[in-house]
Amino acid sequence: MGQQKNQKSRRVHAKPQTQAARADRYDLYERSVQGCDADVEFFSDTYEDLRGKPAKAFREDFCGTAKLSVAWCRSDEDRTAVGIDLDGPTLEIGATRNLTTDVADRVSLYQQDVCDEMETTADVTCAMNFSYFVFKERAALLEYFKSVYAGLNEGGLLFLEVYGGQEAMEELEEERELDGFTYVWEQESFDPLTHETLCHIHFRFPDGSEMKEAFTYSWRWWSVPELRELCKEAGFSEARVFWETMEEDPDDPESLEGTGEYEDVTDTAQENQESWLAYVVGVK
């Protein structure tokens, strides 16, 4: 009788997924880039200061997951919002994640070009996180501003978030520590002849893994004077400038950091800084 060989069973152990592999890039973006409640407060206060009445109808261009539109509606039960974006999958994620029952009937999402004509009109339209920098030609940006102007109610406002300073034209990488991950902003290149810039967002995790180029942006950087001139050319009666105020960094007394508060500096000269944030506000 032949001997029977005992064969040891092989166990294959799956390699544990890294934190980067498990992470949701849209969730990370919302947590690291967006401050929706503060944005809504700024839009609301500015509109009421300039117009003497509350804003109700809101339009968020390049809305992504529409978190800001949802925050707008949650701030007042009489408010409505429209979100516009070309990326269908991102809109679907936003609809699933953010359009909960308390606001679902007051937020409408559209997959279309922001320059397309809309049936609805708004008191406030915004283009956040420098999203309109995707327009690299003057004529294209002017067309966008004209389309926004046509879609605003009388007295409506367009809010354009803009950044600048010496660092805006440099190749650099900045890190910011957040709860459970590190947000990384990289400016890979800047062309001084065209102002075209290539930027990335990366996310790094405590286990050493990285979600590299989670988001990539091929933009033209637009200056405040250019934006103001184009707003007026598009028909806006004026274009005001709201500048983020600065305060001493408690960890580095020789440095300044933004407060998240903005003041109207339209008629006031400003000193250039290493970096700054501002809003250009087109007034219809």
Secondary structure by P-SEA (a helix, b strand, c coil): cbbbbbbcbbbbbcccccccccccaaaaaaacccaaaaaaaaaaaaaaaaccccccbbbbcccccaaaaaaaaaacccccbbbbbccaaaaaaaaaccccccccccbbbbcccccccccccccccccccccccccccaaaaaaaaaaaaaacccbbbbbbbbbccccccccbbbbbbcccbbbbbbbccccccccbbbbbbbbbcccccccccccccbbbbbcaaaaaaaaaaacccbbbbbbbbbccccccccbbbbccbbbbcccbbbbbcccccccccccc
